[in-house]
């Protein structure tokens, strides 16, 4: 009887070790890519150590572009596939590209144990982003930067504009960023929310472990709104393995709540974003895809038409509009014809809204809406810059 029990325990232990061994095999096979020439580490006012990855144009001093990642990604959101990404394209055209790992990313270092699980979207808006923008402006000498955001990264641009009066932003370009969710209801997923809350690390690793299967498996789900036929052929599992992240519990639940009908408010309800989107001041290029479940044509048209600032442009990508494919939500960042249909319009928009000469001081924001500069000044002065040659893969 004892021998059978020992055998059973050993068998269970062996089965449990299989997924662990598989994951560590993936870590050895897929090394984390690093294409930046410099990696800047800085500390926020509440002690988080975050990173900005810098790609500079060769031979010139370009205007800075800040890239804010989506809900389920990190700085690689805009850097894959290497050689064919938006960062590659803008750097080749003379722009100083800064991709960001906020506290929502696994690469961020919290000040104490348990802090990661308490992170909110407000933390990204009021602590991480002002500090990151301050670092970029102080490093480059430019008073203003260009902002490019995918999904949540663009929603945070809307929120930043309304809270800080668009301070320090020369232009904004958003990819599939919902202007609220009026009329949209996300399918309830209480089990997934519970698992992410109580076993986030396991969920995150499991999410990563699925990446190798995407080379031949094309899942269709509201959780993965992507047109696989529109994905760049160079995008492979080795890119997705490190680019995909499971949202942190509270951040994920906040986004889920807004997509399930709750009012889009932040900062204890004092920032009513969905009611004030018409007040956006930042010159805005908003790009959407016709297959995107979060952005119906009626909703994005209503959003765009309501913006009082005339310096705006909207692109709705679909075959009916003469594009190469029907675009969904995720593939906006790395589509087959992304360089021509997505990257080139972003480049043109940035060129039409120059950030101005370097060494200019940022203008003070309107007091009634808060100051990003004041928030950024609370950032710790401790900054580490790791310089290294950009990798060159054949």
DAPE-V782139 format. One record per residue. N is the residue number from 1. RES is the residue in one small letter. SS is DSSP state (h for helix, s for strand, l for the rest). Layout:
n & res & ss
N & RES & SS
N & RES & SS
This chain:
n & res & ss
1 & x & l
2 & x & h
3 & x & h
4 & x & h
5 & x & h
6 & x & h
7 & x & h
8 & x & h
9 & x & h
10 & x & h
11 & x & h
12 & x & h
13 & x & h
14 & x & h
15 & x & h
16 & x & h
17 & x & h
18 & x & h
19 & x & h
20 & x & h
21 & x & h
22 & x & h
23 & x & h
24 & x & h
25 & x & h
26 & x & h
27 & x & h
28 & x & h
29 & x & h
30 & x & l
31 & x & l
32 & x & l
33 & x & l
34 & x & l
35 & x & l
36 & x & l
37 & x & l
38 & x & s
39 & x & s
40 & x & s
41 & x & s
42 & x & s
43 & x & s
44 & x & l
45 & x & l
46 & x & l
47 & x & l
48 & x & l
49 & x & s
50 & x & s
51 & x & s
52 & x & s
53 & x & s
54 & x & s
55 & x & s
56 & x & l
57 & x & l
58 & x & l
59 & x & l
60 & x & l
61 & x & l
62 & x & l
63 & x & l
64 & x & s
65 & x & s
66 & x & s
67 & x & s
68 & x & s
69 & x & l
70 & x & l
71 & x & l
72 & x & l
73 & x & l
74 & x & l
75 & x & h
76 & x & h
77 & x & h
78 & x & h
79 & x & l
80 & x & l
81 & x & l
82 & x & l
83 & x & l
84 & x & l
85 & x & l
86 & x & h
87 & x & h
88 & x & h
89 & x & h
90 & x & h
91 & x & h
92 & x & h
93 & x & l
94 & x & l
95 & x & l
96 & x & s
97 & x & s
98 & x & s
99 & x & s
100 & x & s
101 & x & s
102 & x & l
103 & x & l
104 & x & l
105 & x & l
106 & x & l
107 & x & l
108 & x & l
109 & x & s
110 & x & l
111 & x & l
112 & x & l
113 & x & l
114 & x & l
115 & x & l
116 & x & h
117 & x & h
118 & x & h
119 & x & l
120 & x & l
121 & x & h
122 & x & h
123 & x & h
124 & x & h
125 & x & h
126 & x & h
127 & x & h
128 & x & h
129 & x & h
130 & x & h
131 & x & h
132 & x & h
133 & x & h
134 & x & h
135 & x & h
136 & x & h
137 & x & h
138 & x & h
139 & x & h
140 & x & h
141 & x & l
142 & x & s
143 & x & l
144 & x & l
145 & x & s
146 & x & s
147 & x & s
148 & x & s
149 & x & s
150 & x & s
151 & x & l
152 & x & h
153 & x & h
154 & x & h
155 & x & h
156 & x & h
157 & x & h
158 & x & h
159 & x & h
160 & x & h
161 & x & h
162 & x & h
163 & x & h
164 & x & h
165 & x & l
166 & x & l
167 & x & l
168 & x & l
169 & x & s
170 & x & s
171 & x & s
172 & x & s
173 & x & s
174 & x & s
175 & x & s
176 & x & l
177 & x & l
178 & x & l
179 & x & l
180 & x & l
181 & x & l
182 & x & l
183 & x & l
184 & x & l
185 & x & l
186 & x & l
187 & x & l
188 & x & l
189 & x & l
190 & x & h
191 & x & h
192 & x & h
193 & x & h
194 & x & h
195 & x & h
196 & x & h
197 & x & h
198 & x & h
199 & x & l
200 & x & h
201 & x & h
202 & x & h
203 & x & h
204 & x & h
205 & x & h
206 & x & h
207 & x & h
208 & x & h
209 & x & h
210 & x & l
211 & x & h
212 & x & h
213 & x & h
214 & x & h
215 & x & h
216 & x & l
217 & x & l
218 & x & l
219 & x & l
220 & x & l
221 & x & s
222 & x & l
223 & x & l
224 & x & s
225 & x & l
226 & x & l
227 & x & l
228 & x & h
229 & x & h
230 & x & h
231 & x & s
232 & x & l
233 & x & l
234 & x & l
235 & x & l
236 & x & l
237 & x & h
238 & x & h
239 & x & h
240 & x & h
241 & x & h
242 & x & h
243 & x & h
244 & x & l
245 & x & l
246 & x & l
247 & x & l
248 & x & l
249 & x & h
250 & x & h
251 & x & h
252 & x & h
253 & x & h
254 & x & h
255 & x & h
256 & x & h
257 & x & h
258 & x & h
259 & x & h
260 & x & l
261 & x & l
262 & x & l
263 & x & l
264 & x & l
265 & x & s
266 & x & s
267 & x & l
268 & x & l
269 & x & l
270 & x & l
271 & x & s
272 & x & s
273 & x & h
274 & x & h
275 & x & h
276 & x & h
277 & x & h
278 & x & h
279 & x & h
280 & x & l
281 & x & l
282 & x & l
283 & x & l
284 & x & s
285 & x & s
286 & x & s
287 & x & s
288 & x & s
289 & x & s
290 & x & l
291 & x & l
292 & x & l
293 & x & l
294 & x & l
295 & x & l
296 & x & l
297 & x & h
298 & x & h
299 & x & h
300 & x & h
301 & x & h
302 & x & h
303 & x & h
304 & x & h
305 & x & h
306 & x & h
307 & x & l
308 & x & l
309 & x & l
310 & x & l
311 & x & l
312 & x & s
313 & x & s
314 & x & s
315 & x & s
316 & x & s
317 & x & s
318 & x & l
319 & x & h
320 & x & h
321 & x & h
322 & x & l
323 & x & l
324 & x & l
325 & x & l
326 & x & l
327 & x & l
328 & x & l
329 & x & l
330 & x & h
331 & x & h
332 & x & h
333 & x & h
334 & x & l
335 & x & s
336 & x & l
337 & x & l
338 & x & h
339 & x & h
340 & x & h
341 & x & h
342 & x & h
343 & x & h
344 & x & h
345 & x & h
346 & x & h
347 & x & h
348 & x & h
349 & x & h
350 & x & h
351 & x & h
352 & x & l
353 & x & l
354 & x & l
355 & x & l
356 & x & l
357 & x & l
358 & x & s
359 & x & l
360 & x & l
361 & x & l
362 & x & l
363 & x & l
364 & x & l
365 & x & l
366 & x & l
367 & x & h
368 & x & h
369 & x & h
370 & x & l
371 & x & l
372 & x & h
373 & x & h
374 & x & h
375 & x & h
376 & x & h
377 & x & h
378 & x & l
379 & x & l
380 & x & l
381 & x & l
382 & x & l
383 & x & s
384 & x & s
385 & x & s
386 & x & s
387 & x & s
388 & x & l
389 & x & l
390 & x & l
391 & x & l
392 & x & l
393 & x & l
394 & x & l
